[in-house]
């Protein structure tokens, strides 16, 4: 099986590049760099970190020794597979008229690999689990060319619906049972009102100007709980399959939102 995995990895990777090149990019020019550090309330950088981390973790789980936290360092360098695999996407950005290669994207990709390296090497670091959630928003309807016209495109492009989480296994950190073993505390970060990288004013292909400056661009912080899938999936085979997506996705649950514009908001279920 391990002999087939590299081939499958390459096929999935090539298919992903083809999908991204058709979904994200439409006009190509000469290679150039672009300073996007302050765009999208940093959510695009979190996306790079998250993707790099999980590609590296998938590679390590497939080809390394995830059960041995003290394995030789050379076995853990595969955690930087995410950085390597995301590098061509940055090259595509560099040739795109609407984007450009970003040094800060490369740094976020590298940090994802660094976190993965220590995640599989250090028991304390492995108690912190990056998670992701997404929901549809009305903002994509206002600007589908930028934020996505289909659900699949919006998951990648509509930062208003993305939330990045860090779920923490408290019991593992303190080495004592404080809360149920299947439960983790989690903090999340998202934003809303983002119709463009820096502002909400743009022109379409015909030169028509759209001005949504009245829409506030707001950061959102969340406090919630999450499932410790590593504990639950080991209990029986049914849980192993049902909870597999929630290794990466944050489990829908009540959440407290701290919104810079609207104050404190309670959500019965947030995803």
Backbone as a ProteinNet text record, in pm:
[ID]
protein_1_A
[PRIMARY]
XXXXXXXXXXXXXXXXXXXXXXXXXXXXXXXXXXXXXXXXXXXXXXXXXXXXXXXXXXXXXXXXXXXXXXXXXXXXXXXXXXXXXXXXXXXXXXXXXXXXXXXXXXXXXXXXXXXXXXXXXXXXXXXXXXXXXXXXXXXXXXXXXXXXXXXXXXXXXXXXXXXXXXXXXXXXXXXXXXXXXXXXXXXXXXXXXXXXXXXXXXXXXXXXXXXXXXXXXXXXXXXXXXXXXXXXXXXXXXXXXXXXXXXXXXXXXXXXXXXXXXXXXXXXXXX
[TERTIARY]
82.5	0	86.2	197.3	283.2	350.9	362.8	420.5	323	194.2	91.7	67.2	85.6	54.6	125.5	257	321.7	257.1	217.1	152.2	18.9	-60.3	-188.8	-169.8	-65.2	-34.5	-7.5	72.4	106.8	-16.9	-102.2	-223.4	-316.8	-338.3	-424.4	-365.3	-234.5	-166.3	-179.8	-155.7	-167.4	-310.8	-407.2	-548.2	-583.6	-530.4	-556.4	-498.3	-379.1	-317.9	-400.8	-448.2	-530.7	-660.8	-721.1	-846.4	-823.7	-714.4	-685.7	-656.5	-582.1	-546.9	-669.4	-774.8	-897.3	-995	-987.4	-1080.8	-1032.9	-905	-851.8	-794.6	-732.1	-659.6	-731.8	-732.7	-794.6	-709.2	-624.8	-539.9	-395.3	-303.6	-163.1	-79.4	20.1	115.6	254.9	354.9	490.5	500	595.8	609.6	641.1	572.4	593.5	559	610.1	579.5	472.6	407.3	297.3	294.1	285.2	280.3	135	98.3	-40.5	-50.1	47.4	54.4	-70.2	-127.6	-240.8	-375.9	-377.2	-503.1	-584.9	-717.6	-812.8	-803.1	-762.6	-754.8	-669.6	-568.7	-472.6	-530.7	-656.1	-716.5	-651.9	-606.3	-538.2	-408	-341	-215.7	-244.1	-354	-391.9	-427.2	-487.6	-518.5	-393	-291.3	-163.8	-99.9	-100.2	-44.7	-117.7	-250.4	-334.2	-310	-309.7	-292.8	-155.1	-52.8	83.6	97.9	38.9	46.6	-15.6	-136.5	-206.8	-152.2	-97.2	-29.8	93.6	168.5	285.7	249.7	142.1	100.1	52.4	-19	-64.2	54.3	155.3	275	348.8	358.7	428	352.3	219.2	137.7	149.8	162.5	168.4	306.5	411.2	545.6	640.6	597.7	683.1	638	664.9	628.7	553.3	425	349.7	335.5	347.4	331.3	456.7	568	694.6	735.9	708.3	740	889	968.2	1112.1	1186.1	1117.7	1181.1	1289.8	1379.3	1492.5	1444.4	1520.9	1480.1	1458.6	1536.1	1522.7	1384.8	1317.9	1183.6	1081.3	1116.1	1020.4	1032.4	1138.3	1154.2	1045.9	980.5	871.9	754.4	753.6	650.4	653.3	766.3	775.8	727.7	661.7	603.2	499.5	428.1	328.5	392	507.6	578	619.8	670.4	716.1	599.2	488.6	374.9	300.5	307.2	239.8	325.3	453	542.8	497.9	459.3	412.5	289	204.5	87.6	132.4	238.7	291.3	349	404.3	454	336.9	225.8	106	56.2	59.1	21.4	108.7	238	332.3	304.1	240.2	206.5	63.4	-11.9	-151.4	-162.9	-245.4	-264.3	-331	-418.9	-496.4	-423.2	-309.8	-239.9	-92.6	-5.9	137.3	199.4	324.3	392.9	409.5	388.6	390.9	495.5	588	686.2	616.4	509.3	439.3	361.5	312.8	251.7	355	474	581.6	620	621.7	653.3	545.7	417.4	307.6	316.6	351.1	368.9	481.9	590	704	668.7	594.9	555.2	462.5	379	295.6	379.9	487.8	578.9	652.4	693.5	763	671.9	545.7	451.6	427.8	415.6	397.5	517.3	637.4	760.8	758	719.8	716.4	591.2	485.2	362.1	388.1	469.5	497.8	620.6	683.7	805.9	788.7	691.3	677.6	535.2	521.2	389.4	306	368.7	294.1	240.3	323.8	280.2	169	175.7	73.3	-61.3	-67.1	-194.4	-272.6	-211	-275.3	-309.9	-439.9	-487.8	-549.8	-486.6	-549	-673	-780.9	-905.2	-960.2	-1059.6	-1117.2	-1268.3	-1341.7	-1485.9	-1524.3	-1636.6	-1681	-1832.4	-1889.1	-2031.8	-2052.9	-2161.2	-2194	-2224	-2190.6	-2222.2	-2285.9	-2353	-2415.3	-2312.1	-2192.5	-2091.2	-2046.7	-2045.9	-2005.3	-2102.4	-2229.4	-2329.1	-2298.4	-2244.3	-2213.3	-2093	-2000.1	-1879.6	-1834.9	-1910.9	-1879.6	-1749.7	-1706.9	-1581.7	-1462	-1469.2	-1360.4	-1379.3	-1503.1	-1530.1	-1585.1	-1607.8	-1651.7	-1796.9	-1820.8	-1956.7	-2021.6	-1941.1	-1992.1	-1946	-2008.5	-1971.6	-1824.1	-1776.5	-1636.9	-1542.1	-1574.2	-1490.9	-1496.8	-1614	-1630.9	-1554.8	-1545.4	-1469.6	-1326.4	-1270.8	-1133.2	-1121.5	-1220.2	-1203.8	-1281.9	-1390.6	-1472.2	-1422.9	-1337.5	-1280.4	-1384	-1496.3	-1601.2	-1661.2	-1659.3	-1718.1	-1618.2	-1490.6	-1387.3	-1360.4	-1343.3	-1298.4	-1186.1	-1077.9	-963.6	-957.5	-942.5	-950.5	-820.4	-798	-690.7	-753	-775.3	-837.2	-728.1	-752	-648.8	-693.6	-612.2	-636.1	-579.7	-664.1	-621.1	-563.9	-629.8	-585.9	-444.7	-414.6	-282.3	-174.4	-207.7	-109	-75.7	-179.8	-157.3	-134.7	-149.7	-132	-224.7	-348.7	-448.4	-586.4	-682.3	-816	-894.9	-911.9	-988.1	-1125.8	-1130.2	-1254.6	-1261.5	-1378.2	-1384.8	-1278.1	-1220.8	-1111.5	-1151.5	-1282.3	-1327.1	-1356.6	-1330.1	-1364.5	-1237.9	-1238.6	-1129.5	-1186.2	-1111.9	-1145.4	-1083.8	-1148.1	-1097	-1121.9	-1029.5	-1045.5	-1041.8	-1120.3	-1129	-1112.4	-1078.1	-1062.8	-1124.5	-1200.7	-1260.6	-1282.2	-1353	-1382.2	-1505.7	-1563.2	-1679	-1673.3	-1748.7	-1750.2	-1634	-1568.6	-1451	-1492.1	-1500.1	-1533.9	-1412.8	-1302.4	-1176.1	-1063.1	-940.3	-826.8	-809	-807.5	-783.8	-910.4	-1001.7	-1122.6	-1236.9	-1351	-1470.9	-1512	-1413.7	-1437.2	-1359.8	-1426.7	-1359.1	-1428.7	-1362	-1419	-1426.9	-1535.9	-1547.6	-1477.2	-1486.6	-1417.2	-1463.4	-1587.3	-1642.1	-1608.8	-1538.8	-1501.3	-1602.5	-1710.3	-1811.3	-1759.4	-1775.9	-1726.3	-1833.8	-1793	-1881.1	-1822.1	-1902.8	-1856.1	-1941.3	-1883.3	-1949.7	-1871.2	-1826.5	-1749.4	-1831.6	-1964.3	-2051.5	-2053.7	-2002.4	-1997.3	-1872	-1891.1	-1778.9	-1696.9	-1566.2	-1473.5	-1433	-1485	-1480.4	-1408.7	-1321.4	-1257.3	-1352	-1346.8	-1433.4	-1348.3	-1368.7	-1297.9	-1401.1	-1366.1	-1461.2	-1398.6	-1485	-1449	-1553.2	-1508	-1602.1	-1540	-1606.3	-1554.8	-1548.1	-1467.3	-1447.4	-1432.4	-1452.3	-1434.7	-1289	-1243.5	-1110.2	-1124.6	-1116.8	-1143.5	-1041.9	-920.5	-819.8	-862.4	-937	-987.9	-1109.4	-1204.7	-1331.3	-1314.9	-1227.8	-1214	-1150.2	-1081.7	-1019.5	-1116.7	-1237.2	-1331.2	-1402	-1441.9	-1504.3	-1491.3	-1518.2	-1498.2	-1595.1	-1719.1	-1817.8	-1770.6	-1724.2	-1671	-1551.8	-1473.3	-1354	-1389.8	-1500.1	-1541.7	-1623.7	-1716.8	-1805.1	-1730.8	-1629.6	-1559	-1433.7	-1404.8	-1284.2	-1274.1	-1383.4	-1371.4	-1333.3	-1366.7	-1345.9	-1205.5	-1119.5	-977.2	-927.3	-982.3	-944.9	-1051.6	-1178.1	-1287.5	-1324.6	-1358.8	-1404.8	-1549.7	-1580.3	-1714.6	-1813.6	-1930.4	-2029.4	-2074.3	-2070.3	-2105.3	-2133.1	-2188.5	-2212.5	-2082.3	-2092.9	-1974	-2008	-1913.4	-1922.9	-1835.8	-1896.2	-1823.4	-1797.1	-1674.6	-1637.7	-1615.2	-1711.9	-1714.6	-1676	-1578.1	-1529	-1636.4	-1739.2	-1844.6	-1971.2	-2006.6	-2137	-2126.1	-2007.5	-1991.4	-1988.6	-2039.1	-2038.9	-2167.8	-2154.7	-2269.4	-2260.3	-2373.2	-2376	-2440.4	-2375.1	-2427.6	-2461.4	-2585.4	-2622.9	-2541.3	-2524.3	-2438.1	-2362.4	-2231.3	-2150.5	-2054.4	-2043	-1950.5	-1888.2
-121	0	126.5	125.4	242.4	272.6	170.6	194.4	269.9	251.8	317.8	460.6	485.2	615.6	732.5	722.6	836.2	868.8	763.5	784.4	855.1	809.3	872.7	1017.5	1040.7	1174.5	1268.9	1222.2	1303.8	1330.7	1228.3	1244.2	1347.5	1334.6	1430.5	1570.1	1579.4	1709.1	1774.2	1696.1	1749.7	1792.5	1712.4	1747	1875.4	1891.2	2012.7	2135.5	2122.7	2234.8	2273.8	2172.6	2200	2268.4	2221.1	2281.1	2425.4	2449.1	2584.6	2677.9	2627	2711.2	2753.9	2669.4	2704.4	2782	2760.6	2825.5	2963.7	2974.7	3094.5	3193.9	3141	3227.5	3233.2	3350.3	3361.8	3440.9	3532	3610.5	3604.8	3572.7	3559	3670.3	3719.1	3818.9	3773.1	3858.7	3821.8	3807.1	3727.2	3698	3825.2	3841.1	3959.1	3926.5	4008.8	3994.9	4096	4066.2	4150.8	4150.4	4268.5	4280.9	4271.1	4155.3	4133.8	4109	4159.4	4129	4172.7	4287.6	4342.3	4306.2	4220.3	4187.3	4085.7	4090.8	3990.3	3965.1	4066.7	4054.3	3933.2	3900.3	3792.2	3651.6	3640.8	3507.9	3425.9	3491.5	3416.1	3356.7	3426.5	3374.3	3255.7	3262.9	3150.4	3029	3054.7	2946.1	2878.2	2955.9	2899.4	2814.9	2868.5	2795.2	2662.7	2668.6	2551.3	2445.1	2485.7	2391.1	2326.8	2408.5	2356.4	2256.4	2289.8	2200.2	2064.3	2063.3	1936.5	1855.2	1919.8	1842.9	1774.8	1848.9	1791	1678.8	1697.1	1593.3	1468.7	1489.1	1374.6	1298	1370.8	1306.1	1229.6	1291.2	1224.2	1100.4	1111.3	997	882.8	916.3	813.6	750	831.9	782.1	786.7	849.7	857.8	762	798.5	715	799.9	826.2	917.9	869.5	739.2	688.2	708.1	737.1	750.1	896.4	965.3	1106.8	1131.8	1025.6	1040.2	982.1	970.4	915.5	1009	954.8	1032.3	1156.5	1265.3	1392.3	1380.2	1296	1284.7	1233	1160.7	1112.1	1224.5	1331.3	1439.6	1550.8	1551.5	1657	1650.4	1535.9	1523	1614	1665.1	1760.2	1887.4	1914.4	2032.9	2005.3	1889	1858.3	1963	2016.5	2119.9	2242.7	2284.8	2400	2371.9	2251.3	2214.4	2208.9	2148.8	2131.6	2262.2	2357.1	2485.2	2584.5	2555.4	2647.6	2673.8	2570.6	2598	2687.9	2683.5	2771.5	2916.7	2939.9	3075.3	3121.6	3026.1	3058.8	3098.2	3022.9	3058.5	3197.1	3227.4	3361.9	3467.6	3435.8	3531.4	3565.1	3474	3496.8	3548.1	3559.5	3603.2	3754.6	3811.5	3955.7	4005.8	3924.4	3967.6	3946.8	3877.1	3846.9	3884.3	3789.9	3810.8	3721.9	3686.4	3602.8	3680.6	3611.9	3678.2	3615.7	3697.2	3651.3	3607.3	3677.2	3647.5	3516.2	3481.5	3350.2	3240.3	3261.9	3163.5	3146.3	3257.8	3250.3	3171	3196.7	3123.5	2975	2942	2801.4	2737.4	2812	2760	2738.5	2833.3	2819.7	2699.9	2669.9	2550.6	2425.2	2421.5	2308.3	2300.2	2415.4	2417.9	2366.5	2412.5	2367.1	2216.6	2166.7	2023.5	1946	1997	1932.2	1912.7	2019	2009.9	1937.9	1941	1870	1719.2	1665.4	1521.6	1489.4	1594.8	1573.2	1598.2	1679.2	1723.9	1699	1632.6	1595.7	1717.4	1821.6	1941.9	2011.5	2026.8	2091.7	2011.4	1877.1	1792.6	1800.8	1875.2	1897.3	2013	2084.7	2197.1	2153.9	2156.3	2102.8	2213.4	2252.3	2347.8	2286.9	2362.9	2316.1	2425	2386.5	2476.6	2457.4	2565.4	2555.1	2657.9	2632.2	2722.8	2722.9	2840.8	2853.1	2951.9	2933.1	3024.8	3163.8	3266	3403.4	3476.6	3586.1	3668.1	3752.2	3764.9	3847.9	3789.6	3656.4	3593	3626.9	3649.7	3685.4	3824	3912.7	4048.1	4052.4	3959.4	3959.8	3816.2	3741.7	3601.1	3579.2	3677.7	3661.2	3656.6	3726.3	3729.6	3627.7	3610.4	3527.1	3388.7	3362	3229	3224.6	3156.4	3143.1	3012.1	2912.3	2782.8	2757.2	2659	2629.1	2591.1	2506.5	2462.3	2581.4	2676.8	2795.7	2882	2894.7	2980.5	2927.8	2796.5	2738.8	2789.8	2804.8	2849.2	3001.4	3070.1	3211.3	3307.8	3263.1	3354	3351.5	3447.2	3451.4	3488.5	3546.5	3580.9	3457.9	3344.7	3222.5	3130.3	3166.3	3080.9	3116.8	3015.4	3035.2	2936.9	2987	2902.8	2889.7	2765.9	2733.6	2671	2684.3	2611	2541.5	2410.3	2330.7	2277	2287.5	2255.9	2140.6	2036.6	1923.4	1959.5	2018.2	2067	1955	1839.9	1728	1683.2	1683.2	1639.7	1738.3	1866.5	1967.9	1961.2	1953.5	1954.4	1814.6	1713.7	1574.4	1536.8	1588.8	1562.7	1579	1495.6	1503.2	1615.4	1725.2	1839.9	1842.9	1809.7	1801.2	1662.6	1618.5	1487.4	1472.2	1352.4	1330.5	1354.2	1341.6	1357.3	1503.2	1594.8	1735.4	1821.3	1922.3	2018.9	2160.3	2251.6	2393.3	2446	2544	2594.7	2743.6	2810.2	2951.6	2964.6	3057.4	3071.9	3216	3232.6	3365.7	3369.1	3473.6	3492.1	3639.9	3671.1	3810.9	3814.9	3932.3	3950.6	4088.5	4105.2	4232.2	4249.7	4138.6	4146.2	4121.6	4227.2	4216.9	4240.2	4271.4	4290.1	4273.5	4269.3	4247.8	4358.7	4484.9	4600	4679.2	4687.5	4767.7	4705.3	4771.4	4717.7	4799.6	4851.5	4926.7	4860.7	4834.8	4770.7	4803.6	4771.5	4786.1	4650.2	4625.7	4499.7	4509.9	4404.6	4399.9	4509	4556	4660.7	4801.7	4810	4940.7	5001.3	4929.9	4980.5	4972.2	5079.6	5085.2	5039.7	4956	4911.3	4962.9	5032.4	5092.2	5042.8	4954.6	4904.1	4947.6	5072.2	5124.2	5127.3	5125.3	5127.8	4993.9	4888.4	4756.6	4748.9	4732.2	4729.3	4600.6	4614.4	4502	4469	4357.6	4331.9	4200	4205.8	4084.1	4016.3	3882.6	3805.3	3702.9	3697.4	3601.1	3510.2	3383.7	3285.7	3203.1	3165.3	3069	2957.8	2834.5	2724.1	2595.3	2483.7	2352.2	2266.9	2163.4	2077.2	1933.3	1839.8	1698.4	1657.7	1580	1519.7	1389.4	1401	1285.3	1173.7	1209.7	1106.7	1008.3	1057.6	970.7	892.4	962.5	899.2	797.1	824.8	734.4	602	600.5	476.4	384.5	435.9	357.8	250.1	282	178.8	216.9	120.5	138.9	240.9	246.3	341.1	484.2	515.1	647.1	679.6	578.9	599.2	657.4	608.2	656.4	784.9	790.1	905.7	1033.5	1019.8	1137.7	1170.5	1094.1	1118.9	1262.5	1321.8	1460.7	1561.1	1529.3	1625.3	1617.2	1542	1551.9	1688.7	1735.4	1864	1970.7	1931.1	2026.7	2041	2160.6	2183.4	2135.4	2062.2	2007.1	2120.4	2123.9	2228.7	2224.5	2337.5	2343.3	2487.4	2509.1	2646.4	2725.8	2856	2940.9	3081	3142.9	3283.9	3363.4	3461	3544.5	3681.8	3728.8	3864.9	3939.7	4025.4	4094.8	4241.1	4287.8	4424.8	4528.3	4492.2	4586	4567.3	4440.4	4411.2	4361.1	4357.7	4317.2	4166	4119.7	3976.9	3912.7	3803.1	3734.2	3586.3	3526.9	3383.3	3309.5	3203.3	3119.4	2982.6	2939	2805.3	2698.4	2716	2628.1	2715.7	2696.5	2772.7	2679.6	2701.8	2622	2712.4
0	0	0	77	84.8	-48.2	-134.9	-266.6	-356.8	-331.8	-412.5	-364.3	-234.4	-176.2	-243.9	-274.1	-342.6	-477.1	-551.2	-681.1	-662	-563.3	-535.2	-491	-412.1	-363.1	-479.8	-575.6	-692.1	-777.8	-795.2	-875.5	-812.3	-681.1	-609.8	-617.1	-601.7	-605.3	-742.9	-848.1	-983.9	-1014.2	-968	-989.3	-915.7	-794.3	-716.4	-785.7	-842.2	-913.2	-1036.1	-1109.1	-1226.6	-1186.5	-1075.9	-1028.7	-985.6	-911.1	-866.5	-983.5	-1083.5	-1196.9	-1276.3	-1274	-1345.9	-1259	-1126	-1033.1	-991.1	-960.5	-898	-999.3	-1103.9	-1196.6	-1331.4	-1393.7	-1526.1	-1624.7	-1577	-1665.4	-1616.9	-1708.3	-1672.9	-1734.6	-1658.8	-1707.3	-1665.4	-1683.3	-1644.2	-1492	-1447.3	-1304	-1226.3	-1110.8	-1027.5	-883.1	-791.6	-649.4	-609.1	-496	-451.3	-298.7	-239.8	-93.6	-47.5	5.1	48.7	198.6	272.4	415.6	491.9	456.3	531.1	469.8	369	302.7	382.6	360.9	409.4	560.5	634.6	781.5	824	742.3	767.9	752.3	710.4	697.9	587.6	481.2	376.8	427	517.4	573.8	665.3	738.7	823.4	738	622.9	531.7	480	449.3	404	515.2	636.4	750.7	770.4	772.2	795.7	688.4	562.2	452.5	455.4	479.1	485.3	599.2	713.4	829.1	798.6	742.3	723.4	606.7	505.4	400.5	458.7	539.5	604.4	699.1	775.2	869.8	796.1	684.4	605.1	548.7	503.9	450.6	560.1	678	788.1	833.8	843.5	885	785.2	657.6	553.6	542.6	559.7	531.8	650.7	760.5	878.2	987.2	1110.6	1225	1326.9	1301.9	1388.5	1532.1	1556.3	1692.8	1775.8	1710.1	1781.5	1783.8	1892.2	1901.3	1913.1	1936.8	1948.5	1828.4	1715.3	1595.8	1545.4	1463.9	1414.1	1339.9	1351.1	1292	1141.9	1076.7	931	891.1	981	952.3	959.5	1030.2	1050.9	947.2	872	772.3	666	654.8	557.4	594.2	716.9	758.3	674.1	608.7	524.2	382.4	364.5	233.7	194.4	294.3	266.1	203.1	256.6	200.2	56.5	32.5	-101.7	-199.4	-157.9	-247.2	-271.9	-180.1	-199.3	-277.7	-291	-361.8	-506.5	-584.1	-721.6	-726.5	-623.4	-620.5	-610.2	-534	-523.5	-657.1	-731.9	-866.3	-956.5	-948.1	-1025.1	-986.2	-856.2	-810.5	-877.4	-889.5	-946.3	-1090.9	-1163.1	-1303.6	-1322.5	-1214	-1224.1	-1219.9	-1306.7	-1310.4	-1182.8	-1123.5	-1006.6	-875.2	-878.5	-753.4	-765.6	-742.2	-741.2	-637.2	-657.7	-558.9	-428.5	-317.2	-186.3	-95.1	-48.1	49.6	177.2	213.8	339.1	329.3	210.2	190.9	211.5	157	171.7	319	392.3	535.6	609.5	576.5	640.2	607.5	482.2	444.3	524.1	540.9	615.8	762.4	820.8	961.2	981.6	881.1	889.4	896.1	818.6	823.4	956	1008.8	1138.3	1249.1	1247.9	1350.7	1338.7	1215.3	1194.1	1248	1222.7	1269.9	1421.5	1492.7	1639	1688.9	1609.5	1645.2	1656.6	1567.6	1570.2	1655.2	1711.2	1787.8	1937.2	1972.5	2109.7	2159.2	2272	2322.2	2359.9	2413.3	2449.6	2326	2223.9	2100.2	2034.1	2044.2	1981.1	2052.6	2162.7	2231.9	2170.4	2076.7	2007.7	1866	1833.4	1706.1	1620.2	1509.9	1417.4	1353.6	1347.3	1286.8	1193.6	1114.6	1014.6	1011.1	984.4	958.9	853.6	786.3	680.7	671.9	644.5	617.9	503.3	429.3	319.9	373.9	295	333.3	215.4	246.1	142	67.2	122.5	58.5	-75	-85.1	-210.5	-323.6	-290.1	-391.6	-449.2	-365.3	-409.8	-502.9	-484.2	-568.2	-597.5	-676.5	-702.4	-777.7	-859.8	-933.2	-839.5	-727.4	-630.8	-519	-471.9	-355.2	-390.2	-518	-559.6	-602	-713.7	-766.8	-725.8	-687.8	-643.2	-500.3	-437.4	-298.1	-287.4	-379.4	-374.8	-385.9	-474.3	-488	-363.2	-304	-186.9	-66	-51.9	59.8	57.1	-62	-77.9	-80.1	-141	-173.1	-84.5	-22.4	58.6	203.4	236.4	371.1	476.5	434.4	530.3	597.2	528.7	583.1	649.1	641.7	699.1	845.4	927	1065	1092.4	1148.4	1183.4	1335.2	1379.4	1520.8	1570	1700.1	1766.5	1886.3	1870.4	1976.6	2069	2198.8	2297.2	2386.4	2390.5	2480.1	2617.5	2701.6	2832.4	2918.5	2919	3002.8	2968.1	2838.7	2795.6	2839.2	2838.5	2875.7	3025.2	3107.5	3252.9	3308.2	3220.7	3261.5	3377	3366.2	3469.2	3407.9	3450.9	3394.6	3460.3	3385.7	3432.5	3367.8	3239.5	3164.7	3101.8	3051.1	2986.4	2877.8	2866.7	2772.1	2627.2	2597.8	2460.1	2422.9	2517.9	2497.7	2495.6	2407.9	2402.6	2401.9	2459	2447.3	2318.2	2256.7	2130.1	2116.1	2051.6	2018.8	1866	1813.2	1668.7	1624.9	1497.9	1441.1	1301.8	1274.3	1142.5	1117.9	1011.1	978.9	890.4	876	788.9	724.6	616.5	545.6	450	414.3	327.3	181.9	104.1	-37.6	-126.4	-64.9	-133.8	-35	-85.1	3.9	104.6	56.2	143.5	174.2	75.6	94.1	15.6	18.8	-46.5	-168.4	-237.6	-360.3	-473.9	-587.1	-699.1	-830.4	-938.9	-1072.2	-1139.1	-1212.3	-1284.6	-1419.8	-1499.3	-1628.4	-1723.5	-1707.4	-1794.8	-1744.7	-1632.5	-1579	-1484.6	-1453	-1359.8	-1217	-1142	-1004.4	-905.8	-813.2	-704.8	-573.9	-497.7	-372.8	-256.3	-175.2	-55	69.3	66.4	179.9	307.2	293	410.5	483.8	420.6	483.7	570.3	699.7	793.4	777.1	777.6	771.5	915.3	967.7	1111.7	1143.9	1242.2	1294.6	1393.4	1395.6	1484.6	1561.4	1692.7	1776.9	1844.5	1861.9	1913.2	2026.5	2119.4	2223.2	2218.1	2208.4	2192.4	2247.4	2219.4	2255	2128.4	2134.6	2018.2	2066.8	1975.1	2008.1	1995.1	2088.8	2079.5	2000.9	1869.9	1783.8	1804.5	1848.1	1871.8	1979.4	2079.3	2186.7	2140.1	2078	2040.5	1928.5	1832.3	1718.4	1756.5	1868.2	1914.4	1986.9	2017.3	2097.3	2017.4	1893.7	1811.1	1664.1	1577.4	1433.9	1375.8	1427.9	1377.6	1399.5	1519.8	1549.3	1459.4	1431.9	1349.7	1213.8	1154.1	1022.7	1032.2	1126.6	1137.2	1174	1255.7	1306	1227	1122.3	1043.3	991	938.8	888.7	997	1123.5	1231.1	1291	1224.4	1255	1208.5	1096.7	1039.4	1065	1055	1072.9	1219.7	1260.5	1396.2	1407.7	1513.2	1530.4	1561.1	1492.8	1520.9	1666.5	1732	1873.6	1913.6	2033.9	2079.1	2084.4	2063.1	2062.3	2110.1	2176.3	2214.5	2118	2052.9	1958.7	2019.1	2004.5	2042.3	1912.6	1878.2	1750.2	1770.3	1694	1711	1681.5	1605.3	1567.3	1650.1	1677.4	1740	1883.2	1938.2	2077.1	2094.2	2209.1	2242.2	2193	2118.2	2058.7	2095.2	2132.6	2160.3	2044.4	1997.9	1891.2	1949.8	1930.2	1978	1906.2	1776.5	1697.1	1598.8	1595.3	1500.5	1429.3	1297.8	1217.8	1112.1
[MASK]
+++++++++++++++++++++++++++++++++++++++++++++++++++++++++++++++++++++++++++++++++++++++++++++++++++++++++++++++++++++++++++++++++++++++++++++++++++++++++++++++++++++++++++++++++++++++++++++++++++++++++++++++++++++++++++++++++++++++++++++++++++++++++++++++++++++++++++++++

